[in-house]
Amino acid sequence: MILIGERINAGFSDVKEALKARNAGEIRELARKQTEAGADYLDINMGAVSKDPADMVWLVETVQNVVDTPLSIDSQKAEIVEPALNVCESKSLINSTTAQDDKLDKLIPLAVEYGASIIGITSGKEGAPQDVNGRLEHAAKIFTKATEYGLGVEDLFIDPVAMPLKFMQEQASNLLDSINQLSNISDPPPHISLGISNMSSDASEKSLINRTFLVMAMAVGLDAAICNVFDEKLMNSVATGEMILNEEIYNDSYVETYRMNQ
């Protein structure tokens, strides 16, 4: 399971204030702790705090000063993504492009040029479809564009868009069906990812909803998640899911073994 740490996001008040003040210590600590918790990538998101590419570059360089963990550059604006990719010291991930042509035709070529991976979310001009077929149509378009530009399937992540369970309960089963069908889009298939915390937005039992849905999604093909790696119960659920799916060898200390291997 590819785990993308969600915490360096200016939607959180501590990151927002750290970015405004250029407080490198706060950002470095979040980078270090997420890496220690098992993140395979660290998502870097300026949110609505800044539209200045220099701020994204500062975040990237600040994180790279303390960890070697690959970075997920969270923006759909090429003018922000490219300067960040230019200073990335390891293979990075662009998060993300929609299925709109103007996004695909700018961001996928950047991924190819810089040897990066990219997340394509199943959303178009009218937003994210709420049915399985709509998700699959957008996914097929993203996959086709990626192929045309020469992006390897191993570098493509498809995100079928998680909806808040509290407000759109029926979407959970649609999403699981979409993941199952996306896992057969090609052989081998692209990675399938989700922003897991979206499922529990404004819900009271955030951790329980996130970890339960994550394991259910893993069983039908999900292999990447943007998530809270500080949630120990969620991380233990990932370890257990991988063991049950026969992706890890069982031993009586499998949780500890999983953490040691992260």
C-alpha positions as CSV (number, residue, x, y, z in Angstrom):
1,M,0.0,0.0,0.0
2,I,1.4,3.4,-1.0
3,L,0.7,5.9,1.8
4,I,0.8,9.6,1.1
5,G,1.0,11.7,4.2
6,E,-1.7,14.4,4.1
7,R,-0.5,16.7,7.0
8,I,1.7,19.3,5.2
9,N,-1.4,21.1,4.0
10,A,-2.2,24.8,4.6
11,G,-5.8,23.7,5.3
12,F,-4.5,22.9,8.8
13,S,-4.0,26.0,10.9
14,D,-0.4,25.1,12.1
15,V,0.8,24.7,8.5
16,K,-1.1,27.8,7.4
17,E,0.7,29.9,10.0
18,A,4.1,28.2,9.3
19,L,3.8,29.0,5.6
20,K,2.9,32.6,6.2
21,A,5.8,33.1,8.6
22,R,8.2,30.9,6.7
23,N,8.6,28.8,9.9
24,A,10.8,26.0,8.6
25,G,10.9,24.2,12.0
26,E,7.2,23.4,12.0
27,I,7.3,22.1,8.5
28,R,10.4,20.0,9.1
29,E,8.9,18.4,12.2
30,L,5.8,17.4,10.3
31,A,7.9,15.9,7.5
32,R,10.1,14.0,9.9
33,K,7.2,12.6,12.0
34,Q,5.2,11.5,8.9
35,T,8.2,9.8,7.5
36,E,8.8,8.0,10.8
37,A,5.1,7.0,10.9
38,G,5.4,5.2,7.5
39,A,4.5,7.7,4.8
40,D,5.8,6.7,1.3
41,Y,5.2,10.2,0.0
42,L,4.6,13.6,1.7
43,D,1.8,15.7,0.2
44,I,2.7,19.4,0.0
45,N,-0.4,21.6,-0.3
46,M,-0.5,25.4,0.0
47,G,-4.3,25.5,-0.1
48,A,-5.7,29.0,-0.4
49,V,-2.9,30.6,1.6
50,S,-0.7,31.3,-1.4
51,K,-0.6,31.2,-5.2
52,D,3.1,32.1,-5.3
53,P,5.3,29.3,-6.9
54,A,8.1,30.5,-4.6
55,D,6.2,29.4,-1.6
56,M,5.8,25.9,-3.0
57,V,9.5,25.8,-3.8
58,W,10.2,26.9,-0.2
59,L,8.0,24.1,1.2
60,V,9.7,21.5,-1.0
61,E,13.2,22.6,-0.1
62,T,12.3,22.8,3.6
63,V,11.1,19.3,3.6
64,Q,14.0,17.9,1.6
65,N,16.4,19.5,4.1
66,V,15.2,16.9,6.7
67,V,13.9,13.8,4.9
68,D,14.5,11.9,1.7
69,T,10.8,10.9,1.4
70,P,9.4,11.5,-2.1
71,L,7.0,14.4,-2.4
72,S,3.5,14.8,-3.8
73,I,3.2,18.3,-5.3
74,D,-0.5,19.1,-4.6
75,S,-1.6,21.6,-7.2
76,Q,-3.4,21.6,-10.5
77,K,-1.6,24.8,-11.7
78,A,1.4,24.1,-14.0
79,E,3.0,27.3,-13.1
80,I,3.2,26.1,-9.5
81,V,3.9,22.4,-10.2
82,E,6.9,22.9,-12.6
83,P,9.1,25.0,-10.3
84,A,8.5,22.6,-7.5
85,L,9.4,19.6,-9.7
86,N,12.5,21.4,-10.8
87,V,13.9,21.3,-7.2
88,C,12.6,17.9,-6.2
89,E,15.6,15.6,-5.5
90,S,13.8,12.3,-5.8
91,K,11.0,10.9,-7.9
92,S,7.9,13.0,-7.2
93,L,4.1,12.8,-7.7
94,I,1.9,15.4,-9.2
95,N,-1.4,15.7,-7.3
96,S,-3.3,16.1,-9.5
97,T,-5.0,16.6,-12.9
98,T,-8.6,16.3,-13.7
99,A,-10.0,14.8,-16.9
100,Q,-10.2,18.2,-18.6
101,D,-8.1,18.6,-21.7
102,D,-6.5,21.9,-20.6
103,K,-5.2,20.2,-17.4
104,L,-4.2,16.9,-19.0
105,D,-2.3,18.6,-21.8
106,K,-0.2,20.7,-19.4
107,L,0.3,18.4,-16.4
108,I,0.9,15.0,-18.0
109,P,3.7,16.3,-20.2
110,L,5.3,17.8,-17.1
111,A,5.2,14.4,-15.4
112,V,6.9,12.8,-18.5
113,E,9.5,15.6,-18.7
114,Y,10.5,15.4,-15.0
115,G,10.1,11.6,-14.6
116,A,7.3,12.1,-12.1
117,S,4.1,10.1,-11.4
118,I,0.7,11.8,-11.6
119,I,-2.7,11.4,-10.0
120,G,-5.7,11.8,-12.4
121,I,-9.0,12.4,-10.6
122,T,-12.2,11.3,-12.3
123,S,-13.6,14.8,-12.5
124,G,-14.5,17.0,-15.5
125,K,-15.8,20.4,-16.3
126,E,-19.1,19.6,-14.6
127,G,-17.4,18.2,-11.5
128,A,-17.0,14.7,-10.2
129,P,-19.7,12.2,-11.5
130,Q,-21.5,10.3,-8.8
131,D,-22.1,7.1,-10.7
132,V,-19.7,4.3,-11.6
133,N,-20.0,4.8,-15.4
134,G,-19.1,8.5,-15.2
135,R,-16.1,7.7,-13.1
136,L,-14.9,5.1,-15.5
137,E,-15.4,7.4,-18.6
138,H,-13.1,10.0,-17.0
139,A,-10.6,7.4,-16.0
140,A,-10.5,6.0,-19.5
141,K,-9.8,9.5,-20.9
142,I,-7.0,10.1,-18.4
143,F,-5.5,6.7,-19.2
144,T,-5.7,7.3,-22.9
145,K,-4.0,10.7,-22.6
146,A,-1.3,9.4,-20.4
147,T,-0.6,6.6,-23.0
148,E,-0.5,9.2,-25.8
149,Y,2.1,11.3,-24.0
150,G,4.2,8.2,-23.2
151,L,3.6,8.1,-19.4
152,G,4.2,4.5,-18.1
153,V,1.2,2.9,-16.5
154,E,3.3,2.4,-13.3
155,D,3.4,6.2,-13.0
156,L,-0.3,6.8,-13.4
157,F,-2.6,6.9,-10.3
158,I,-6.4,7.1,-10.9
159,D,-8.5,8.7,-8.1
160,P,-12.2,7.9,-8.4
161,V,-13.0,10.6,-5.8
162,A,-14.2,9.8,-2.3
163,M,-17.4,11.6,-1.2
164,P,-18.3,12.5,2.4
165,L,-20.2,9.5,3.8
166,K,-22.2,11.7,6.1
167,F,-23.8,13.6,3.2
168,M,-23.6,11.0,0.4
169,Q,-23.9,7.6,2.0
170,E,-24.8,5.8,-1.2
171,Q,-21.5,6.8,-2.8
172,A,-19.5,4.4,-0.7
173,S,-20.8,1.4,-2.5
174,N,-20.5,3.1,-5.9
175,L,-16.9,4.0,-5.1
176,L,-16.0,0.4,-4.2
177,D,-17.6,-0.8,-7.5
178,S,-15.6,1.8,-9.4
179,I,-12.3,0.8,-7.7
180,N,-13.0,-2.9,-8.6
181,Q,-13.7,-2.0,-12.2
182,L,-10.7,0.3,-12.5
183,S,-8.4,-2.5,-11.4
184,N,-9.2,-4.2,-14.7
185,I,-8.7,-1.1,-16.9
186,S,-5.4,-2.5,-18.2
187,D,-2.9,-5.3,-17.4
188,P,-1.1,-4.2,-15.4
189,P,-3.6,-1.6,-14.1
190,P,-2.6,1.9,-13.0
191,H,-2.4,2.6,-9.3
192,I,-5.7,3.4,-7.8
193,S,-5.7,6.1,-5.1
194,L,-8.1,8.0,-2.8
195,G,-8.1,10.9,-0.4
196,I,-9.4,8.7,2.5
197,S,-10.1,11.6,4.9
198,N,-12.8,12.9,2.4
199,M,-14.9,9.9,3.4
200,S,-15.2,11.1,7.0
201,S,-15.6,14.8,6.4
202,D,-17.7,16.4,9.2
203,A,-18.4,12.9,10.7
204,S,-18.0,12.2,14.4
205,E,-16.2,8.8,14.0
206,K,-13.5,9.9,11.5
207,S,-10.9,7.3,12.3
208,L,-13.3,4.4,12.4
209,I,-14.9,5.4,9.0
210,N,-11.5,6.0,7.4
211,R,-9.9,2.7,8.5
212,T,-12.9,0.6,7.8
213,F,-13.4,2.0,4.3
214,L,-9.7,1.9,3.5
215,V,-9.5,-1.9,4.2
216,M,-12.7,-2.5,2.2
217,A,-11.2,-0.5,-0.7
218,M,-7.9,-2.4,-0.5
219,A,-9.8,-5.7,-0.9
220,V,-11.2,-4.5,-4.3
221,G,-8.0,-3.0,-5.7
222,L,-7.0,0.3,-4.0
223,D,-3.3,0.5,-3.6
224,A,-2.6,4.1,-2.7
225,A,-4.1,6.5,-0.2
226,I,-3.7,10.1,0.9
227,C,-4.3,9.7,4.6
228,N,-3.4,10.6,8.2
229,V,-0.4,8.4,8.9
230,F,-0.4,9.6,12.5
231,D,-3.6,7.6,13.0
232,E,-2.1,4.5,14.6
233,K,-5.4,2.5,14.3
234,L,-5.5,3.2,10.6
235,M,-1.9,2.2,10.1
236,N,-2.6,-1.0,12.0
237,S,-5.6,-1.7,9.7
238,V,-3.4,-1.3,6.6
239,A,-0.9,-3.8,8.0
240,T,-3.7,-6.2,8.8
241,G,-5.3,-5.7,5.4
242,E,-2.1,-6.4,3.6
243,M,-1.6,-9.6,5.7
244,I,-5.1,-10.8,5.0
245,L,-4.7,-10.1,1.3
246,N,-1.5,-12.3,1.4
247,E,0.7,-9.3,0.5
248,E,2.6,-9.7,3.7
249,I,3.7,-12.9,5.5
250,Y,1.9,-13.6,8.8
251,N,3.8,-13.7,12.1
252,D,2.5,-13.0,15.6
253,S,4.2,-9.5,15.5
254,Y,3.1,-8.6,12.0
255,V,2.1,-5.1,13.0
256,E,5.5,-4.3,14.4
257,T,7.1,-6.0,11.4
258,Y,5.1,-3.8,9.1
259,R,6.1,-0.7,10.9
260,M,9.8,-1.7,10.9
261,N,9.6,-2.2,7.1
262,Q,8.0,1.1,6.3
